[in-house]
Amino acid sequence: MRRILANLALVLVSLGLSVGAAEIVAGWLERGDAGPDAGSRHLDAIARAPGVERAWFAEDPPPLPNRKPWPPEWDQLVRRVEISRQIEGSRRADMFKAWNAVLVGDPCAHRYLRFAPGRLFVYDPPDGVPYPAYRYLPDATTPIGLVTNAFGFRGPPVQAERRPNTLRIVFVGASTTVESHHFPFSPPEHVAHWLQRWARARAPGLEIEVLNAGRESINSTDIAAVVRNEVAPLRPDLVVYYEGANQFHLQSLVPGMPPFEAPPVPPPQPPPDLLERAAYSLALARRLQAWRDARSVPGDGREWPKASPELVWPAGLDRARPDLDRPDLPVKLPRILHDLDDIDRSVRAAGGELAIASFKWLVHEGLVLDPVRHRGMLQHLNDGYGPFAYRDLAELAAFQNRVLALHARRRDLEFLDVAGAMPSDPALFIDGVHNTPAGLRLRAWILVQQLVPLIEARLASRAWPKTAHAPVAFPPFAARVLEFACRP
């Protein structure tokens, strides 16, 4: 018996060492695929602004001082979602959002929220409109990884009152601004760190605050409400708009094709298996999961065969220099431009200015991806945007950025060409628009190179920092619990 136990112990130790070694190798491969080196290999192609040091790229922002344990009952909320088997998309994170009470109405009549497990946080919007759809809970750390400040924004604490000799920059947008909740940092946090490094070297005494008011799944109308009710009261000097996916619907260019509709809520999903749970923390599990799931992806990484419809552009539209007042511009651009004007008015009334960034899509005709590592990208471009061809997605993405640039020019706004500088390297992307941690680090680096000349110009003209600010009157924000029971 002693020999059997000894042999069993030897087997277990050997197995543990083998798994440990495999985890080290998987982590090394993952860092090589999408780690910092995936971004740093592109640094030579990106011109640095004066005073920015290349060595800063490897630096991380400081740890968030407002990260704290979450209430134990929040783990039970996540468990209730998993038991309900309605776990697609951001269902788990949705439990830690304060939903707009006007939008929610009767939750049992809402096509999406009726599947919540009988409990939601809600808030009452100050203007009584259903935008934005939700806010993050303030001063919270969630089981998903999100850390918010007193404003309900992702990131470190920032006091509401403006301090002397300080710039305040606020980023607005959707999921590509807030980024995945479990990622250690979002682009604005990297921007804040590097701009403060630059200020210490080139503008001693200047403090630069950077806030992240982004949140996933919202559109330009939501963002306009965020700016009006949440950002403008903070008296920002600069607001940066980065979004270009959530209204990117090509259906209007296909005669007879119905308008875009949100996909139906999928049927209940099986609870996450052991491999899915382990993938949250183990690189080896993520590698095995990707290998397993890649079997459901057809082909060799090329664009999937599809019967792509022919796009019919509006008659008389000059695609190179379009008339921005045309009501038939594709991909919801008339609505987006209207909302950008709304945002501009709110920001100007608060004493600040708006900058519009071009939006990066990784898609082009002939794009070939790794069917294992880039499974999510293949599904996003071929399932999520089927039946449209890569060439059509790329053409519309370029057209959208052209319109944004022309709109910025006619409104005398700053235009930050992020898309023009961001490499089309699949190692930097999770899907067609969302970045890996290495990719969002590089995107933040690009933003810094384009923001520094703007800041220098405003400092030279003495427009910044402002010597006096109107009092900050941030509206109170209180979430309440709404409990309900919907009949099947």
N, C-alpha and C positions, 0 to 999 in steps of 0.2 A: 504493500500500500504506500509505504514511504517513497519507493522508487516511482510509482505512478504519479504521486503528488509532485515529486520533483520534476518529472518529465512534463507534467501539465504546467507547472510554474515556468519551466523553461520555454514551453511553447507560447505561453501568454506573454512572457517578457519579450521573446523574439517578435511576436505579432505586434506588441506595442511599439517596439523599436522600429519595425518595418513601417507601421502606420505613421509614426512620428517622422521618419525619414521621408516618406511619401508626402506628408503635409509640408515639410520644408521645401521639397522640390516643387510641389504644386504652387506654394506661395512664391517661390523664386520665378517660376514660369509666369504666374499671374502678374507679378511686378514687372516682368519683362514685356508682357503683352500690353499692359495698360498702366504701369507704374510711372513714377516721375520721369524715367528715361524716355518713355513714350512721348512726353512733351518736350523734354530738354533737347532731343535730337533735332527739333525744329527751330531752336532759338536763333541760330545764325541767320535764318531767313526773315527774322522779324527785327526791324530797325528799332533800336532802343532810344527812348527819349533822353535828352540831356539830364545827367544826374542820376540815372537809373543804372544800378550795377547788376551785371549778369548773375553774380553769385546769389543775389536775393531770391532768384527763382526757386531755389531749393529750400527756402525757409518757409516754415508753417506759421500761421497766426498763433498767438498765445492761446492756451486752453480757455474755454469759456468759464468765467467765474460764476455764472448763474446756472451752471449744470448742477442738478441736485437729484436725490431719489424721487421717484414718482410715487403717488399714493398706491398702496397695495391693491386697492379695489380696481385700479386701472388695468392690472394684469387680468382681472376677471372680465373686464370689458372686451379685451382682446380674445379671451377664451370664448366668450359668448358669441363673438363674430365667427370664430372657427367652428363652434358647435352648430351655428346656423347654416354653415356650408356656403354662405354668400361671401366669398373671400376674394373675388376678382378685383383687380385694380387696387385702389387705395382704401378698401373697406376698413382695414384695421386702423389706418391713420384717421379715417373719417370720424371715429369715435372721440377724437380729441380736437375736434373743430367746433367752434360755436357757429351754428348754422343760422342764416338770416331768417328770422321768424316770419317775415312776410312771404319769403320764398317757400318756407316749409308748409305754412297753412295747416291743413290736416295732413299729418305725415302719412296716414294710411291711404291717402289719395295721391301721394307723390310717387311717380313711377320708379324712383331710385330709393328714396329714403324709407319707403314702406318696408324695405327688407332689413332695415337696421334692427338690432335685437332689443326693441322696446324701450330704447333710451337714447336721447340726444342732448347735447348742449346746444342752446339757442341764444341769440341776442336780438335785441330790438334795434333796427337801424334808425339813426337819428332823423333821416329824411323820409322814412316810411316807404322806401322803394326796395325791390328785391335784389339789389346789387350792393356789394358783391355777394356771391352766394354764401360765403362764410368768412370767418376770421379765425386765426389760430387763437387758442386760449393764451391769455397773458401770463407771464412769469411761470412758465411751465416747462417741465422736461417730460417727454412722453416715452412710453415703452418702445416706440418706433425709432427714437433717437433724436427727435426734434427738440431744440432748446429755444425758447422765446423770451423776449424781454417784456417790459411793462406795456409796450404798445401791441403785443401779440405778433411782433416781427421776429423772424429767425435771426439769432445772433446775440452779441453781448449787450449788456445794459448800456443805455444812452439816456442821459437826463433830458427832460423835455425842454427846459429853458436853454436858450442860446447863450453860450459863453463868449467872452471877448476873444478876438483873434482866432476864430474857429470857422472852418468851412463845414457845411453839412450837405452831403450827397446822398440821395435816396434812389435805389434801383427799384423799378417796378416791372412786373411781367408775370409770367406763369411758372410752370414747372422748371423751365430752363433758367429761371432766375433763382427760385428758392432751392432747386435741386433736390435729389433724393434725401429723405430725412435721416437716413442712417449714414450718409457720407459725413466725414468729420468736418468739412467746411463747404461753404457755398462760394460762388465767385465773388460776391461783395466782401466777404471776409478776407479773401486773398487781396482784393483791391485795397481794402482799408489798411492792411499791414504794409503793403509796398508803398502806398502813397504816404503813409506816416514815416516810413524809412526815408523816402525822398524829401519830405518836408524837413526832417531833422538835418539833412545834409544841405539843402538848397534854400530853405526858408525857415531858419531857426525861430522858434516861438510860435509857429503856426501849427494848429491842431486840425486834423481832418477826420471828421466823423463820417462813417459810411453805414447806411441802414439798408436792410433788405425787406421791402414790403411785398415781395413776390409770393405767390401761392399757386399750387398746381390746379390745372383744369379750368382756369378762368379765361375770359376773353376780353377784348378791348373795352367793352361797356362796363364790365366788372372793374377793370383797371382804372377807368375814369372815375368810378365811384370810390375806389380805394384812394386815389389821389385827392379827390374833393373832400372826403370825410376823415381820412387818416393821415395823409402825407402833408397836404397844404397847411393844416394847423400847426405843424412842426417847423414852419418857416424855412424850408430847405433853400440852399443856394442853387442846387442843380438836381434835377430829376432825370434819370436815364431810363428810357423805355426800350426793353428788349423782349419782343414776342413776334411770332410769325408762323405758328403751327395750329393753334386751336380754332382758327377760322379759315384754314387752308383747304377749302372745299372746291373741287374742280367741276362739280356737277353742272353749274350754270353754263359751261362751255360745251355741253353735249345736248343737242336738241332732243327733247322728249325724255331726258333722264330726270327722275324726281329729285327735288332738292334734298340736300343732306339731312339725314335724321340720325339722332344718336342711336347707336345699336341697341337692340333689346337687352334687357338684363338677362345674363346667361343663367341656365338652370343651376341649381345648387351643385357646388363642387365638392369632391371628396376632401376630407381634412388633410392637411399637409402631412406627408409621410416623413419618416425619419431622415431621409436624405435632404428633403426640402428644409426641415428645421435645422439640420446641421449646416446647411449652406449659408445661413446667416453669419456664421462665425468661422467656418473652416474652408480654406482654399481647396483642399482635396475634395470635399463634398461638392463645392461649386463646380470643380472640374468634372467629377463623375456625373453630376446632374446635367451639365451641358452636353456631355457625351451621350447620355441616355436620351435627352430630349432632342438631340440633333437627328435622331432617326425619324422624327416626324416632319423634318424639313426636306422637301424634295430637291433633287438636283445636286449640282456640284458647287454651289455658291454663286452661280450666275442668276440673272433675273429670271424669274419663273415664267414659263409660257403662259400667255394670257391673251384674250381677245380684247385688245385695247381699243376703246372707241376713238374716233377722230374728233379732235377738238375744233370747234367752230368759234373763232374769236369774233367779238362784236364788229359789225361792218364799219369800215372807216377808221378803226382804232389804229393809231400810230404806236406800235409797241416800243419804239425807241424813245419817243417823247409823247407819252399819252396825255390826253386832256384829263386832268385830275378831277374835273367837275362832272365827268360822265357818270351817270347813275348805273351803267352796266359794266363797270370794271369788274373783273373776276376776283375770286378768292376773298369775297366780302370786303374788298378795299374801300368802297364808299362808306361803309359803316366804320371801318377802322380809321379812316381819315377824319370822319366826323368826331369820333371819340378822341383822336389826337388833338383836335382843336379844343375840345372840352378840357382835356388835360392841360393844354397850354394855357388856357384862360385861368384855370385854378392855380397853376404854378406862378404865373405872372402876378395874379392878385395877391399871392403870398410873398412876393418880392424875389422870386427865383426865376430860373430859366430851365427850359426843357431841351434835352438832347435825345435824338432818335438813333438807335443802333440798327444796322442791317442785321438780318437774321440768317444764321448758317444752317443750311441743309446739306447733309452728306448724301447726295444722289446725283448720278450722271449716267448717261447711256454707256453701256459696257462695263459698269461697276461689277467687280467680282469680289466676293467675300468668302471668308472661311465658314463653312456650314456649321461648324461646332462653336467656335469662339463668337461668331457674329450671327448666331441663330436669331436673336432678338431683332437685329437690324433687318434680316431677310423677312421675317414675319411682319415687321412694321411697314416696310416698303411694299411688300407684295400682298399681304392680307389686309393690313390696315388701310392701304391706299389703292388696293385693287379695285377696278381693273386697269387703272391708269399706268401707263408705261413710265419707266425711269426718265426717258427724254422729256416727257410732258411735265413730270414733277419738277425736273431741273429747270425747264423753261419758265414755269410759273413762279418758282422760287426766285429766279433772277429778275423776273418782271416785278414781283412784289418788292424786292429791294430797290429796284429802279424807281418805283413809285414813291417809296418811303424817302429816298434821297431827294427826289424832285419836290416832294411836299416840304421837307426840311428847308430846302433852298427858298421856296416861295414864302415860307413863314419866317425866314431868317432865324432858323434854329440850327444848332450844331448837329452834324451828322457824323456818327462814329462807324466806320466801315469795318465791323467785326468780321462779317462774312468774307470780305475780300482778303483779310489777313489770316484767317483760320485755315490750317491745312486740312485737306480732304483725306485724312489718315484714319482708317477704320479703327485703329488701336485707341483713338481718342473718343470713340462714340459707343454708346449702348444701343442706340437705334438711329433713325435718320436725323434726329434733332438733339437728343439728350447725350450729354458727355459722361465719360468715365471721370473719376477723380483727377486723373492726369489731364484729361481734355478740358475740364472746367478750370483747372489751374492755368493751362495755356491760354484759354479764352480770357481769364482775368488779367493775365500778363499783357495780352494784346490791348485790353481796355486801358490799362495803366499807361501804355505808350501813347495812346491817343488822348487820354485825359490830362496828362502832364502838360503838353503845350497849351491846352485850353486854360488850365489853372495858372500857368505862367503868364499868359496874356491878360487874364483878369487881375492878377496881382500887379502887373506892370501898369495897368490902367487905373489901379486903385478901386476897381469895382468890387473886388474881394480883398480881404474880408470886410464885411460891412461893419461900420462903426456903431450902428444902432439897429436893433430889431424890434419889431412889434411884439408885444407879449404873446407867448405861446399859450394857446387855449385848447389843449388836447381834450376832446370830448370824453367824458367818462365811458368806460367800457366794462360792462358786467355781463357775464354769462350766467344763464340759469339752466336747470335741468328740466327737460320735458320727457315724461314717461308716457308710454302708450302701448296698446295691445291691438294689433291688427288681426282681423280674421283672415284665414287662408282664402 
